[in-house]
Amino acid sequence: MPILVITGTGTEVGKTVTTAAVAASAVAAGRTVAVLKAAQTGVRPDERGDAQEVARLAGPVTATELARYPEPLAPGTAARRAGRAPVHPHDVAEAAAKLATEHELVLVEGAGGLLVRFDPAGGTLADAARLLAAPVLVVAAAGLGTLNATELTTREVRRRDLGLAGVVIGSWPSEPDLASRCNLADLPEAADAPLLGALPAGAGALAPEVFRRAAPGWLAPRLDGTWDAEAFRVRETPQAFR
């Protein structure tokens, strides 16, 4: 199935804007795209959620959200405190599989990191990826501390026998420090996976038409549904690194 699961090494690392960049690149290549947000937390009913933000930035994509909880907490905790039904991994898998029958690419965006709990049984995004047999794209921070978090996440992906598409830096600073610059070489080694690109800091604040034009230059994915990591590459002088 043409499904890619997108997770992060933690919160606020750029998962949503990375999802939007992948979606925009696919749309630019003529693909039909759906974005599924497994569980949206910390957003009021009248506010735009992550899936809707991806649609705003990327263009004509189908945006779907399985559940929304008001407090900015892990989905399982937010559901319990709101007195609402939690999302289970099989719910995510069923929704993604259905979208895959109608779209050429489905992007499943998690909440927080790979092992953030969805339900009282301890179900996670990793469990949904296993049910879907879908590869995982890991979004990481640029600077100091990212190597440990990235290696822990990618090790867990492999331990669960999930496919690892690679790593994307979710926010590349306009003036990178020494640690960030070194991490361009060290991240692929820590992850044992290719660095597939980087998004410049503030990319989500760009006008949608500017974002859509620039997104393919930040990433270099294959858009045929296979997500073969060997097909990804970072350009020698990507715009985000200049």
N, C-alpha and C positions, 0 to 999 in steps of 0.2 A: 504494500500500500504506500502511496506517496505521502507519508507522514513524517514530520520531524518534530521531536520534543525539544523544547528550549528551556534550559534551566540556568541558574546562576550559582556562583560560589557563595552567595549570600544575598541580602537585600540591597537595593539601590546600587546595583552594579551595571545597570543598563539593559536588562532583559527586554523590556517593552520596546525600547528604541531599536534594539538589535532585531527583534521580531519584525518590527516595521521595515527595517532595511532589507531583510530577507524577503519579506512580502513585496516590497516595492521593486526589488530586483526581478522577482518572478513575474510580477505584473508587466514590467517593462519587456520581458521576454515573451509576452503573450500568453502566460499561464493563467488559469483560473485558480484563485487562492481563497482559502478559508482560514480564519484564525479562531482558535478555541481557547478561551481563558478558563482554566479548570475551576478556580474559585477566586473571586474578587473580594478583597477585604479592605476596610478602611475608606469606603466610598459611599456617599449618600445615594439614595435611589435616583435623585435628579442629576447626579454628577456623571461625567464621562468616565467609564472604566478603561482598563488597559486595552481590551479588545477594540473598543471604540476609538481609542487613541491611535492604535495601529491603523485602523481604517482611515482615520483623518489624515495621517501622514502618508500612507502607502497608496491610497486611491481605492479603486473598486474591488474591495475584498469583502467576503462574508464574515461578519463579526458575531461570534456566539459566546455567551457567558453562561456557565452552568449554575452558578449560585453567587449571591452577593451578601456579604455580611458587613455591618456598619463599623465594627471596631478594627483598627489596624493591627491584627494579631495573626498568628498561624491559623489556617483555615479551620482545623479541628477545634481549636480553642475559641475562635470567633463564632463558630456555629453553636457550640455549647452555651456560650454566654448569651447569644441572641435567642436561644431556645428554638433554633431552626435545625432542620435536617442537614446532616453533613453531606459532603460529596465523597463518593467512594471511587477507588481506582477503576472499577468496572463501569461506572457512570461515564468517566472520562473516556475510556476506551470505546464504549458503545457510541458516544457522541462523535468522536473523531473518526471512527470507522464509517459511520453514516455520512459524514461530510466528505470522506474520501471517495464515496461513490458518485459524488456530484461535483468534485473539484479535482484539479490536477495536482494540487499541493495543499496539505493541511498542516498548519503550524500550531502546536499545542504549547501554550505558555504556562509554566508553573507559577507557584507563589513562593517567593523566597528561594531556598535551596532545594536540592534533590530529595532530601529526606524529611522535609517539613511535612508534618502529619495532616492528613485530610480528615480522618475519622477516628472514633474511639478504638478501632481495631489496629490502628497504626499504619493504615494505608497511605502510600506516598505517590509522588509523581513517578518515581522509579518503578513502582508496581504497575502503573498505567503504561509506561513505556514497554515493560515486559509483556503485558497483555497484547499490546499492539505490535510487538516485535519491531519497534521503531527506533532509529538511532537518536542519540542525544547530542545536542550542541550545547556546550558549556560557555556561558558568558562570565568573564572574569574582570577584575579591576586591573588597573595598569601598574600601580605603585607598590610600595613596600608592604609585605605581608601576603601578596597575592599568590606567591609560589606555593606556600603551604596549603592554602585553601583550595587552590586549583588541583594540586596533586591529590589531596584527600578526596575531592569530588570525582576526579577521573578514575582514581583507584576503585572507588565504590561502583562507578559505572561498569568497570571491567569485572569486578567481583560478582556482580549480578548478571554477567554475561550479556550485557546490553551493548549495542553498537555505539561507538564514539565517533561522531562526525569530526570533532575538533574543537578548538577554542577561539573565541572572539573577544577582543578587548572592548568592553562596552562603552568606555569613555576615555579617549586618549587626550591628555591635557595639551593645551596650546603651547605650554612651555614645560615639557617633560623634565623631571629631575633625573638624577643619575640612576636611581633604582628603576624607574620606568624605562629608561633607555636600555638598561641591562636586561630587563625582563623581555624585551623583544627576542633576545636569543635564549633566555632561560626558561620562558614559559613553555615552549614546545618540548624542551627536555623534561621539565617537571611533569608535564601532562602526558608525555610520550605520545603526543598527537600534534598535528599541524596547527600553527597559528593561522587562522583563516581570514583575518582582517582586523580592523579596528574602526570604531566610530569616533569622530571628533567630539570632544566635550561640547555640550550644548546643541547637539544635532537635533534633538527633539524640539528645540525652540525655532528651528528654521521654518520658513514658509513651506507648506506642503509641496508646492511645485518645485522648489529648490531641493528639498529633501529627496524627492523622487528622481530628479536628475542626477543627484550625487550618489545615491545609495549603491548603485552597481560598482562604483569605484572604491567603495569601502569594503566590499565583500566580493568573493569570486566563487560563488557556489555553482554546482551543477544543478540544473533545475528539471531534471528528467525523472526525479523521484528516487534515484538510487542513493544519493548523498554519499558517494564514494570519497572518502577523505583524501585520497591521492589526487583527486581532481581539483582540490582547493589549493590556492596559493596566495601569498601576500605579494602584491606588486613591489618591485624594488623601491619605488618611491611613492607609496600610496599617499593620497591627499591628506589623510588623517595624520601622517607622520611628518609632514613638512613643517 
